[in-house]
Amino acid sequence: MYVRRLELRDLRAFRSAAVELLYPGRVQDDAFGDVTRWPARLDNVNVFLGNNGSGKSTLLDAIALALISPLVSSSGYRPQMLIRRSSRGKVHKALIDVDVVLHAQDGNADHPDARFSASVERKGDIEFLQPTSSSRMERYYEEGNSAFFLVGYGASRRAEALSANDLASRRRARAVRYERVATLFEDHLALVPLNSWLPGWSAQNPGRHKQVVNLLNKLLPPHVKFTGEVGDGDYLYNFRGLVVPSTALSDGYRAYLSWVGDLLYHVCMGAPSGAKLVESRGVVMVDEIDLHIHPAWQRTVIPTLARTLKNIQFIFTTHSPLVVSTVERANIYNVEMAANATPKVSRPTEETLGLSADQILRSEVFGLDSTRDPEFTRKLQELSQAAQRGESGAALAYLRSASAGGGETAPESGDVPEWLKNFANRE
């Protein structure tokens, strides 16, 4: 299953929105008619950008809400604050439509298109989520099959301690399909730790165990290797030649491993029988993909995920210009507040692939007028104005500050580059 189109109305800050998404094998149509590079370099990636509070996370939530709506009454989920609050009067209903493309894995190869619709209605102080379209997709209600694979991760995602993890209890508390997206809605919910399920596979299903180890190593940076070995109850990693347990890794690595390990768990549980894990199709959504990740890693994380799991449709949000520089404008959706105080979603007109972080931050997708510290920028402006008035030494002071920054100690004359001294001497 892939998501082709999302439409929503009166959901949180959105009055209305419609978004066409990229997925593997999508044919260029009117929705992507303005894209000159087709197919996209990473044809399974969608990235939402926008300020805090602009509505990026709401778009991920909307997809999840529509797709779990047929079983929400038994999922363990309770809607809260989903319907838009309007100053012009009370809104009592929100609507979500998600058009999907189905595959043989979903058991509907003869009918490749389907729509999941949901409404959120308010009665008194309580909101109710319910499907508004009936579906004859019986496999959707079977938790142990590979159909309609959807996983989502909220920005507060974290792995649960092994001692606190009980897979059986988790299954009783939440429906499996809802559990796969629950961290989008429940900040306190932890993910399934890798060492709670993978060790048993080495004996029960060695082939799948080997696939998980190989996939994990492909998804990690080159200087970190997953050994697949357990020491004192914890998995061991080779970090720059030093073997360490996962608990000794940095917060960034552990945060990344928590959701990637959880994802591989759900892929294993939902993969078609006899198929390789990389052949699984479905949708994976990750809020703030750059969370806790070093800038050097941000430049590779999306291409690595997209190419390793090339049959998965990824939907990300981010604030990182380094992440944005690794995708094309065909992959990007800018979420920004319109004049009527409701978000709008649009594709940028400028290409982003390969631009520097500074160029992207000052482009339309981030819209900064400068990447410098605001107070320092004001000082530069004052020096520039002083130089224009002909004040002695102002031009040299401006050039020094612009090139060397605003340290408390100004550089000695011998530290000033020759080109700068020659330029200043023209005053």
C-alpha positions as a Markdown table, in Angstrom:
| # | Residue | x | y | z |
|---|---|---|---|---|
| 1 | Met | 0.0 | 0.0 | 0.0 |
| 2 | Tyr | 1.1 | 3.5 | -0.8 |
| 3 | Val | -0.6 | 6.8 | -0.1 |
| 4 | Arg | -1.4 | 8.7 | -3.3 |
| 5 | Arg | -3.4 | 11.7 | -2.1 |
| 6 | Leu | -4.4 | 13.2 | 1.2 |
| 7 | Glu | -7.3 | 15.6 | 1.6 |
| 8 | Leu | -8.5 | 17.1 | 4.9 |
| 9 | Arg | -10.8 | 19.7 | 6.2 |
| 10 | Asp | -11.2 | 21.5 | 9.6 |
| 11 | Leu | -8.5 | 19.3 | 11.2 |
| 12 | Arg | -6.5 | 21.2 | 13.9 |
| 13 | Ala | -5.2 | 24.4 | 12.3 |
| 14 | Phe | -6.1 | 23.3 | 8.7 |
| 15 | Arg | -9.2 | 24.7 | 7.1 |
| 16 | Ser | -8.6 | 22.6 | 4.1 |
| 17 | Ala | -5.6 | 21.0 | 2.3 |
| 18 | Ala | -4.9 | 18.5 | -0.5 |
| 19 | Val | -1.5 | 16.9 | -1.0 |
| 20 | Glu | -0.3 | 14.5 | -3.8 |
| 21 | Leu | 2.5 | 12.2 | -2.6 |
| 22 | Leu | 5.4 | 10.5 | -4.3 |
| 23 | Tyr | 5.6 | 6.7 | -4.2 |
| 24 | Pro | 7.6 | 4.1 | -6.1 |
| 25 | Gly | 6.4 | 3.7 | -9.6 |
| 26 | Arg | 4.2 | 6.8 | -9.7 |
| 27 | Val | 3.6 | 8.0 | -13.2 |
| 28 | Gln | 4.1 | 11.8 | -13.8 |
| 29 | Asp | 0.7 | 13.4 | -14.0 |
| 30 | Asp | -0.8 | 16.8 | -13.6 |
| 31 | Ala | 0.0 | 16.9 | -9.8 |
| 32 | Phe | 3.7 | 16.7 | -10.7 |
| 33 | Gly | 3.5 | 18.3 | -14.1 |
| 34 | Asp | 5.8 | 21.2 | -13.1 |
| 35 | Val | 8.6 | 18.8 | -12.1 |
| 36 | Thr | 11.4 | 18.8 | -14.7 |
| 37 | Arg | 13.4 | 16.0 | -13.3 |
| 38 | Trp | 11.3 | 12.8 | -13.4 |
| 39 | Pro | 11.3 | 10.3 | -11.9 |
| 40 | Ala | 12.7 | 11.8 | -8.8 |
| 41 | Arg | 16.1 | 10.6 | -7.7 |
| 42 | Leu | 14.5 | 9.2 | -4.5 |
| 43 | Asp | 11.0 | 8.3 | -5.8 |
| 44 | Asn | 9.8 | 6.9 | -2.4 |
| 45 | Val | 10.5 | 10.0 | -0.3 |
| 46 | Asn | 8.2 | 12.9 | 0.8 |
| 47 | Val | 9.5 | 15.7 | 3.1 |
| 48 | Phe | 7.3 | 18.2 | 4.9 |
| 49 | Leu | 8.9 | 21.5 | 5.9 |
| 50 | Gly | 7.6 | 24.4 | 8.0 |
| 51 | Asn | 7.8 | 26.4 | 11.1 |
| 52 | Asn | 6.9 | 25.0 | 14.5 |
| 53 | Gly | 3.1 | 24.9 | 14.7 |
| 54 | Ser | 2.6 | 25.2 | 11.0 |
| 55 | Gly | 0.9 | 21.8 | 10.7 |
| 56 | Lys | 3.6 | 19.3 | 9.5 |
| 57 | Ser | 2.8 | 16.7 | 12.2 |
| 58 | Thr | -0.9 | 17.1 | 11.6 |
| 59 | Leu | -0.4 | 15.8 | 8.0 |
| 60 | Leu | 1.2 | 12.7 | 9.3 |
| 61 | Asp | -1.5 | 12.3 | 11.9 |
| 62 | Ala | -4.2 | 12.7 | 9.3 |
| 63 | Ile | -2.9 | 9.9 | 7.2 |
| 64 | Ala | -2.7 | 7.6 | 10.2 |
| 65 | Leu | -6.2 | 8.6 | 11.5 |
| 66 | Ala | -7.8 | 7.8 | 8.1 |
| 67 | Leu | -6.1 | 4.5 | 7.8 |
| 68 | Ile | -6.8 | 3.2 | 11.3 |
| 69 | Ser | -10.4 | 4.6 | 11.4 |
| 70 | Pro | -12.0 | 1.2 | 10.4 |
| 71 | Leu | -10.8 | -0.3 | 13.7 |
| 72 | Val | -10.4 | 2.7 | 16.0 |
| 73 | Ser | -13.2 | 1.6 | 18.3 |
| 74 | Ser | -11.0 | -1.3 | 19.4 |
| 75 | Ser | -7.6 | 0.3 | 19.0 |
| 76 | Gly | -7.1 | 2.0 | 22.3 |
| 77 | Tyr | -7.1 | 5.4 | 20.8 |
| 78 | Arg | -9.2 | 8.4 | 22.0 |
| 79 | Pro | -9.4 | 11.5 | 19.8 |
| 80 | Gln | -8.6 | 14.8 | 21.5 |
| 81 | Met | -8.5 | 18.4 | 20.1 |
| 82 | Leu | -8.6 | 17.3 | 16.5 |
| 83 | Ile | -11.4 | 19.5 | 15.2 |
| 84 | Arg | -10.3 | 23.0 | 14.2 |
| 85 | Arg | -11.2 | 25.8 | 16.7 |
| 86 | Ser | -12.6 | 28.8 | 14.8 |
| 87 | Ser | -13.1 | 32.3 | 16.1 |
| 88 | Arg | -16.0 | 32.6 | 13.7 |
| 89 | Gly | -18.0 | 29.9 | 15.4 |
| 90 | Lys | -17.8 | 26.3 | 16.6 |
| 91 | Val | -16.8 | 23.7 | 14.1 |
| 92 | His | -18.3 | 20.3 | 14.9 |
| 93 | Lys | -16.7 | 18.0 | 12.3 |
| 94 | Ala | -13.4 | 17.3 | 10.6 |
| 95 | Leu | -13.0 | 15.2 | 7.5 |
| 96 | Ile | -10.1 | 13.2 | 6.1 |
| 97 | Asp | -9.8 | 11.3 | 2.8 |
| 98 | Val | -6.7 | 9.2 | 1.9 |
| 99 | Asp | -6.5 | 7.6 | -1.5 |
| 100 | Val | -4.1 | 4.6 | -1.6 |
| 101 | Val | -2.6 | 2.4 | -4.2 |
| 102 | Leu | -2.8 | -1.3 | -3.4 |
| 103 | His | -0.5 | -4.2 | -4.4 |
| 104 | Ala | -0.6 | -8.0 | -4.2 |
| 105 | Gln | 0.7 | -7.8 | -0.7 |
| 106 | Asp | -2.6 | -6.1 | 0.2 |
| 107 | Gly | -4.7 | -8.9 | -1.4 |
| 108 | Asn | -6.2 | -6.4 | -3.8 |
| 109 | Ala | -4.1 | -6.6 | -7.0 |
| 110 | Asp | -7.3 | -6.6 | -9.2 |
| 111 | His | -8.5 | -3.3 | -7.6 |
| 112 | Pro | -5.4 | -1.2 | -7.1 |
| 113 | Asp | -7.1 | 2.0 | -6.0 |
| 114 | Ala | -8.9 | 2.4 | -2.7 |
| 115 | Arg | -10.0 | 5.3 | -0.4 |
| 116 | Phe | -10.0 | 5.5 | 3.3 |
| 117 | Ser | -12.2 | 8.2 | 4.7 |
| 118 | Ala | -12.8 | 9.3 | 8.3 |
| 119 | Ser | -14.7 | 12.0 | 10.2 |
| 120 | Val | -14.0 | 13.4 | 13.6 |
| 121 | Glu | -17.2 | 14.6 | 15.3 |
| 122 | Arg | -17.7 | 16.5 | 18.5 |
| 123 | Lys | -20.5 | 15.8 | 20.9 |
| 124 | Gly | -20.3 | 18.0 | 23.9 |
| 125 | Asp | -16.7 | 17.9 | 25.1 |
| 126 | Ile | -15.9 | 14.5 | 23.5 |
| 127 | Glu | -14.6 | 13.8 | 20.0 |
| 128 | Phe | -15.3 | 10.6 | 18.0 |
| 129 | Leu | -13.3 | 9.2 | 15.1 |
| 130 | Gln | -15.2 | 7.0 | 12.8 |
| 131 | Pro | -14.8 | 5.7 | 9.2 |
| 132 | Thr | -17.2 | 7.3 | 6.7 |
| 133 | Ser | -16.5 | 4.8 | 3.9 |
| 134 | Ser | -17.3 | 1.1 | 4.2 |
| 135 | Ser | -14.6 | -1.2 | 3.0 |
| 136 | Arg | -14.7 | -4.8 | 1.9 |
| 137 | Met | -11.1 | -5.3 | 2.7 |
| 138 | Glu | -11.4 | -8.2 | 5.2 |
| 139 | Arg | -7.6 | -8.6 | 5.5 |
| 140 | Tyr | -7.5 | -5.1 | 7.1 |
| 141 | Tyr | -9.1 | -6.6 | 10.3 |
| 142 | Glu | -6.5 | -9.4 | 10.5 |
| 143 | Glu | -3.6 | -8.3 | 12.6 |
| 144 | Gly | -1.2 | -11.0 | 11.5 |
| 145 | Asn | -1.1 | -10.4 | 7.8 |
| 146 | Ser | 1.1 | -8.3 | 5.5 |
| 147 | Ala | -1.8 | -6.1 | 4.1 |
| 148 | Phe | -2.0 | -2.3 | 4.5 |
| 149 | Phe | 1.4 | -1.9 | 6.2 |
| 150 | Leu | 1.7 | 1.5 | 8.0 |
| 151 | Val | 4.1 | 2.5 | 10.7 |
| 152 | Gly | 4.5 | 6.0 | 12.2 |
| 153 | Tyr | 6.9 | 7.6 | 14.7 |
| 154 | Gly | 6.3 | 10.8 | 16.7 |
| 155 | Ala | 8.9 | 13.2 | 17.7 |
| 156 | Ser | 9.0 | 11.9 | 21.3 |
| 157 | Arg | 9.8 | 8.4 | 20.2 |
| 158 | Arg | 12.0 | 6.3 | 22.6 |
| 159 | Ala | 12.8 | 2.6 | 23.2 |
| 160 | Glu | 11.4 | 0.9 | 26.2 |
| 161 | Ala | 13.7 | -0.7 | 28.7 |
| 162 | Leu | 14.0 | -4.5 | 28.2 |
| 163 | Ser | 12.9 | -5.2 | 31.8 |
| 164 | Ala | 9.7 | -3.2 | 31.2 |
| 165 | Asn | 8.8 | -4.7 | 27.8 |
| 166 | Asp | 6.1 | -7.3 | 27.5 |
| 167 | Leu | 5.0 | -8.0 | 23.9 |
| 168 | Ala | 1.9 | -9.9 | 25.0 |
| 169 | Ser | 0.7 | -7.1 | 27.2 |
| 170 | Arg | 1.2 | -4.6 | 24.4 |
| 171 | Arg | -0.9 | -6.7 | 22.1 |
| 172 | Arg | -3.7 | -6.8 | 24.7 |
| 173 | Ala | -3.6 | -3.0 | 25.3 |
| 174 | Arg | -3.7 | -1.8 | 21.7 |
| 175 | Ala | -4.6 | -3.2 | 18.3 |
| 176 | Val | -1.5 | -4.0 | 16.3 |
| 177 | Arg | -2.3 | -1.6 | 13.5 |
| 178 | Tyr | -2.8 | 1.3 | 15.9 |
| 179 | Glu | 0.3 | 0.4 | 18.0 |
| 180 | Arg | 2.4 | 0.9 | 14.8 |
| 181 | Val | 1.4 | 4.5 | 14.7 |
| 182 | Ala | 0.6 | 5.1 | 18.4 |
| 183 | Thr | 3.7 | 7.3 | 19.2 |
| 184 | Leu | 2.2 | 9.9 | 16.8 |
| 185 | Phe | -0.5 | 10.4 | 19.3 |
| 186 | Glu | 0.8 | 9.2 | 22.7 |
| 187 | Asp | 4.0 | 10.9 | 23.9 |
| 188 | His | 4.6 | 8.5 | 26.7 |
| 189 | Leu | 4.4 | 5.3 | 24.7 |
| 190 | Ala | 7.7 | 3.5 | 24.2 |
| 191 | Leu | 8.9 | 1.5 | 21.2 |
| 192 | Val | 9.7 | -2.2 | 21.1 |
| 193 | Pro | 13.5 | -2.6 | 21.9 |
| 194 | Leu | 15.6 | -4.7 | 19.5 |
| 195 | Asn | 16.8 | -7.1 | 22.2 |
| 196 | Ser | 13.3 | -8.0 | 23.2 |
| 197 | Trp | 12.5 | -9.9 | 20.0 |
| 198 | Leu | 15.6 | -10.3 | 17.7 |
| 199 | Pro | 17.6 | -12.8 | 19.9 |
| 200 | Gly | 14.9 | -15.4 | 19.6 |
| 201 | Trp | 14.9 | -15.2 | 15.8 |
| 202 | Ser | 18.5 | -16.5 | 15.6 |
| 203 | Ala | 17.1 | -20.0 | 16.4 |
| 204 | Gln | 13.5 | -19.7 | 15.3 |
| 205 | Asn | 14.2 | -18.1 | 11.9 |
| 206 | Pro | 17.9 | -17.8 | 11.1 |
| 207 | Gly | 17.2 | -16.4 | 7.6 |
| 208 | Arg | 15.1 | -13.5 | 8.9 |
| 209 | His | 17.6 | -12.9 | 11.7 |
| 210 | Lys | 20.4 | -12.6 | 9.2 |
| 211 | Gln | 18.3 | -10.2 | 7.0 |
| 212 | Val | 17.7 | -7.9 | 10.1 |
| 213 | Val | 21.4 | -7.8 | 10.9 |
| 214 | Asn | 22.3 | -7.0 | 7.3 |
| 215 | Leu | 19.6 | -4.3 | 7.0 |
| 216 | Leu | 20.5 | -2.7 | 10.3 |
| 217 | Asn | 24.2 | -2.4 | 9.2 |
| 218 | Lys | 23.1 | -0.8 | 5.9 |
| 219 | Leu | 20.9 | 1.7 | 7.8 |
| 220 | Leu | 23.7 | 2.7 | 10.2 |
| 221 | Pro | 26.6 | 5.1 | 9.4 |
| 222 | Pro | 29.8 | 3.4 | 8.1 |
| 223 | His | 31.7 | 3.8 | 11.4 |
| 224 | Val | 29.1 | 1.9 | 13.4 |
| 225 | Lys | 28.4 | -1.8 | 12.9 |
| 226 | Phe | 25.8 | -4.0 | 14.5 |
| 227 | Thr | 27.5 | -7.2 | 15.6 |
| 228 | Gly | 24.4 | -9.2 | 16.2 |
| 229 | Glu | 26.0 | -10.6 | 19.3 |
| 230 | Val | 24.7 | -10.1 | 22.9 |
| 231 | Gly | 26.8 | -9.3 | 25.9 |
| 232 | Asp | 25.3 | -9.1 | 29.4 |
| 233 | Gly | 21.8 | -9.0 | 28.0 |
| 234 | Asp | 22.5 | -6.1 | 25.6 |
| 235 | Tyr | 23.4 | -6.1 | 21.9 |
| 236 | Leu | 27.0 | -5.1 | 21.0 |
| 237 | Tyr | 28.1 | -2.6 | 18.4 |
| 238 | Asn | 31.5 | -1.9 | 16.8 |
| 239 | Phe | 32.0 | 1.8 | 17.2 |
| 240 | Arg | 35.1 | 3.0 | 15.4 |
| 241 | Gly | 36.9 | -0.3 | 16.3 |
| 242 | Leu | 35.7 | -0.4 | 19.9 |
| 243 | Val | 33.0 | -3.0 | 20.9 |
| 244 | Val | 30.4 | -1.4 | 23.1 |
| 245 | Pro | 26.8 | -2.2 | 24.3 |
| 246 | Ser | 23.9 | -0.1 | 22.9 |
| 247 | Thr | 23.6 | 1.6 | 26.3 |
| 248 | Ala | 27.1 | 3.1 | 25.7 |
| 249 | Leu | 26.2 | 4.7 | 22.4 |
| 250 | Ser | 25.2 | 8.3 | 22.3 |
| 251 | Asp | 21.7 | 9.6 | 22.6 |
| 252 | Gly | 21.6 | 10.2 | 18.8 |
| 253 | Tyr | 22.5 | 6.6 | 17.9 |
| 254 | Arg | 20.1 | 5.2 | 20.5 |
| 255 | Ala | 17.2 | 7.4 | 19.4 |
| 256 | Tyr | 17.8 | 6.3 | 15.8 |
| 257 | Leu | 18.2 | 2.7 | 16.7 |
| 258 | Ser | 15.0 | 2.8 | 18.8 |
| 259 | Trp | 12.7 | 3.5 | 15.9 |
| 260 | Val | 14.7 | 1.7 | 13.2 |
| 261 | Gly | 14.7 | -1.5 | 15.4 |
| 262 | Asp | 11.0 | -1.0 | 16.1 |
| 263 | Leu | 10.4 | -0.6 | 12.3 |
| 264 | Leu | 12.3 | -3.8 | 11.5 |
| 265 | Tyr | 10.2 | -5.6 | 14.1 |
| 266 | His | 7.0 | -4.6 | 12.5 |
| 267 | Val | 8.4 | -5.4 | 9.0 |
| 268 | Cys | 9.3 | -8.9 | 10.2 |
| 269 | Met | 5.9 | -9.4 | 11.8 |
| 270 | Gly | 4.1 | -8.1 | 8.7 |
| 271 | Ala | 6.3 | -9.3 | 5.8 |
| 272 | Pro | 4.7 | -11.7 | 3.3 |
| 273 | Ser | 5.6 | -15.3 | 4.0 |
| 274 | Gly | 8.6 | -16.4 | 2.0 |
| 275 | Ala | 9.5 | -12.9 | 0.8 |
| 276 | Lys | 12.6 | -11.0 | 1.6 |
| 277 | Leu | 12.2 | -8.1 | 4.1 |
| 278 | Val | 13.3 | -5.6 | 1.5 |
| 279 | Glu | 10.4 | -6.7 | -0.8 |
| 280 | Ser | 7.8 | -5.5 | 1.7 |
| 281 | Arg | 5.7 | -2.6 | 0.6 |
| 282 | Gly | 4.0 | 0.0 | 2.8 |
| 283 | Val | 4.2 | 3.4 | 4.4 |
| 284 | Val | 6.6 | 4.7 | 7.0 |
| 285 | Met | 6.2 | 8.1 | 8.6 |
| 286 | Val | 8.8 | 9.8 | 10.8 |
| 287 | Asp | 8.3 | 13.1 | 12.5 |
| 288 | Glu | 11.5 | 15.1 | 12.8 |
| 289 | Ile | 13.8 | 12.7 | 11.0 |
| 290 | Asp | 16.9 | 14.7 | 12.0 |
| 291 | Leu | 16.1 | 14.3 | 15.8 |
| 292 | His | 19.4 | 14.0 | 17.7 |
| 293 | Ile | 21.4 | 13.3 | 14.5 |
| 294 | His | 24.7 | 15.0 | 13.9 |
| 295 | Pro | 25.0 | 17.2 | 10.8 |
| 296 | Ala | 27.3 | 14.8 | 9.0 |
| 297 | Trp | 24.7 | 12.1 | 9.4 |
| 298 | Gln | 21.9 | 14.3 | 8.4 |
| 299 | Arg | 23.4 | 14.5 | 4.9 |
| 300 | Thr | 23.0 | 10.8 | 4.4 |
| 301 | Val | 20.1 | 9.6 | 6.5 |
| 302 | Ile | 17.2 | 10.0 | 4.0 |
| 303 | Pro | 19.1 | 8.6 | 1.0 |
| 304 | Thr | 20.3 | 5.7 | 3.1 |
| 305 | Leu | 16.8 | 4.8 | 4.3 |
| 306 | Ala | 15.2 | 5.3 | 0.9 |
| 307 | Arg | 17.7 | 3.1 | -1.0 |
| 308 | Thr | 17.9 | 0.4 | 1.6 |
| 309 | Leu | 14.1 | 0.0 | 1.8 |
| 310 | Lys | 13.3 | 1.1 | -1.7 |
| 311 | Asn | 9.8 | -0.5 | -1.7 |
| 312 | Ile | 8.8 | 1.6 | 1.3 |
| 313 | Gln | 7.1 | 5.0 | 0.9 |
| 314 | Phe | 8.6 | 7.4 | 3.4 |
| 315 | Ile | 7.0 | 10.5 | 4.7 |
| 316 | Phe | 9.2 | 12.7 | 6.9 |
| 317 | Thr | 9.1 | 16.1 | 8.6 |
| 318 | Thr | 12.3 | 18.1 | 9.3 |
| 319 | His | 13.7 | 21.5 | 10.2 |
| 320 | Ser | 17.2 | 20.6 | 8.9 |
| 321 | Pro | 18.6 | 22.3 | 5.8 |
| 322 | Leu | 21.2 | 19.6 | 5.5 |
| 323 | Val | 18.4 | 17.0 | 5.2 |
| 324 | Val | 16.6 | 19.1 | 2.6 |
| 325 | Ser | 19.8 | 19.4 | 0.5 |
| 326 | Thr | 19.7 | 15.6 | -0.1 |
| 327 | Val | 16.3 | 15.7 | -1.9 |
| 328 | Glu | 14.8 | 17.4 | -4.9 |
| 329 | Arg | 12.0 | 19.9 | -5.0 |
| 330 | Ala | 9.7 | 17.0 | -6.2 |
| 331 | Asn | 10.1 | 15.5 | -2.7 |
| 332 | Ile | 9.4 | 18.6 | -0.8 |
| 333 | Tyr | 6.2 | 20.2 | 0.6 |
| 334 | Asn | 6.4 | 23.6 | 2.3 |
| 335 | Val | 3.8 | 24.0 | 5.0 |
| 336 | Glu | 3.3 | 27.6 | 5.9 |
| 337 | Met | 0.7 | 29.9 | 7.5 |
| 338 | Ala | -1.4 | 31.8 | 4.9 |
| 339 | Ala | -2.9 | 35.2 | 5.5 |
| 340 | Asn | -6.1 | 33.7 | 6.9 |
| 341 | Ala | -4.1 | 32.0 | 9.7 |
| 342 | Thr | -4.6 | 28.5 | 8.3 |
| 343 | Pro | -1.8 | 26.4 | 6.9 |
| 344 | Lys | -1.3 | 25.9 | 3.2 |
| 345 | Val | 0.9 | 23.2 | 1.5 |
| 346 | Ser | 2.8 | 23.9 | -1.7 |
| 347 | Arg | 5.8 | 22.6 | -3.5 |
| 348 | Pro | 8.8 | 25.0 | -3.7 |
| 349 | Thr | 9.6 | 26.6 | -7.0 |
| 350 | Glu | 13.4 | 26.5 | -6.4 |
| 351 | Glu | 15.5 | 23.3 | -6.7 |
| 352 | Thr | 17.1 | 22.2 | -3.4 |
| 353 | Leu | 19.3 | 19.2 | -4.2 |
| 354 | Gly | 22.9 | 20.0 | -3.6 |
| 355 | Leu | 22.5 | 23.5 | -2.2 |
| 356 | Ser | 24.5 | 24.5 | 0.8 |
| 357 | Ala | 22.8 | 24.9 | 4.2 |
| 358 | Asp | 23.1 | 28.6 | 4.0 |
| 359 | Gln | 21.5 | 28.8 | 0.5 |
| 360 | Ile | 18.6 | 26.6 | 1.7 |
| 361 | Leu | 18.0 | 28.6 | 4.9 |
| 362 | Arg | 17.8 | 31.8 | 2.8 |
| 363 | Ser | 15.6 | 30.2 | 0.1 |
| 364 | Glu | 11.8 | 30.1 | 0.0 |
| 365 | Val | 11.6 | 26.9 | 1.9 |
| 366 | Phe | 13.0 | 28.4 | 5.1 |
| 367 | Gly | 12.7 | 32.1 | 4.3 |
| 368 | Leu | 15.5 | 33.5 | 6.5 |
| 369 | Asp | 16.9 | 36.9 | 5.5 |
| 370 | Ser | 20.2 | 36.0 | 7.2 |
| 371 | Thr | 21.8 | 33.0 | 8.9 |
| 372 | Arg | 23.8 | 35.3 | 11.2 |
| 373 | Asp | 23.0 | 36.1 | 14.9 |
| 374 | Pro | 20.4 | 38.9 | 14.8 |
| 375 | Glu | 22.4 | 41.2 | 17.2 |
| 376 | Phe | 25.6 | 40.6 | 15.3 |
| 377 | Thr | 23.7 | 41.4 | 12.0 |
| 378 | Arg | 22.6 | 44.7 | 13.4 |
| 379 | Lys | 26.2 | 45.6 | 14.3 |
| 380 | Leu | 27.2 | 44.8 | 10.7 |
| 381 | Gln | 24.5 | 47.0 | 9.4 |
| 382 | Glu | 25.7 | 49.9 | 11.7 |
| 383 | Leu | 29.3 | 49.4 | 10.4 |
| 384 | Ser | 28.0 | 49.3 | 6.8 |
| 385 | Gln | 26.2 | 52.6 | 7.3 |
| 386 | Ala | 29.2 | 54.2 | 9.0 |
| 387 | Ala | 31.4 | 53.1 | 6.1 |
| 388 | Gln | 28.9 | 54.7 | 3.6 |
| 389 | Arg | 29.2 | 57.9 | 5.6 |
| 390 | Gly | 32.9 | 57.8 | 5.2 |
| 391 | Glu | 33.9 | 57.3 | 8.8 |
| 392 | Ser | 37.5 | 56.3 | 9.2 |
| 393 | Gly | 38.1 | 52.6 | 9.8 |
| 394 | Ala | 34.5 | 51.6 | 9.4 |
| 395 | Ala | 35.0 | 49.7 | 6.2 |
| 396 | Leu | 37.9 | 47.7 | 7.6 |
| 397 | Ala | 36.0 | 46.9 | 10.8 |
| 398 | Tyr | 33.0 | 45.8 | 8.7 |
| 399 | Leu | 35.2 | 43.5 | 6.6 |
| 400 | Arg | 36.9 | 42.1 | 9.6 |
| 401 | Ser | 33.6 | 41.3 | 11.3 |
| 402 | Ala | 32.0 | 39.9 | 8.2 |
| 403 | Ser | 34.9 | 37.5 | 7.4 |
| 404 | Ala | 36.1 | 36.6 | 10.9 |
| 405 | Gly | 32.9 | 36.8 | 13.0 |
| 406 | Gly | 32.3 | 38.7 | 16.2 |
| 407 | Gly | 34.8 | 37.4 | 18.7 |
| 408 | Glu | 35.7 | 39.7 | 21.6 |
| 409 | Thr | 39.3 | 40.1 | 20.4 |
| 410 | Ala | 39.8 | 41.7 | 17.0 |
| 411 | Pro | 42.5 | 40.1 | 14.8 |
| 412 | Glu | 45.9 | 41.7 | 14.8 |
| 413 | Ser | 46.9 | 43.5 | 11.6 |
| 414 | Gly | 49.2 | 40.6 | 10.8 |
| 415 | Asp | 46.2 | 38.2 | 10.9 |
| 416 | Val | 44.2 | 40.3 | 8.4 |
| 417 | Pro | 44.2 | 38.8 | 4.9 |
| 418 | Glu | 46.1 | 40.8 | 2.3 |
| 419 | Trp | 43.0 | 41.1 | 0.1 |
| 420 | Leu | 41.1 | 42.7 | 3.0 |
| 421 | Lys | 43.9 | 45.1 | 3.8 |
| 422 | Asn | 44.2 | 46.1 | 0.1 |
| 423 | Phe | 40.4 | 46.6 | -0.1 |
| 424 | Ala | 40.3 | 48.7 | 3.1 |
| 425 | Asn | 43.3 | 50.9 | 2.0 |
| 426 | Arg | 41.1 | 52.1 | -0.9 |
| 427 | Glu | 39.1 | 54.3 | 1.5 |
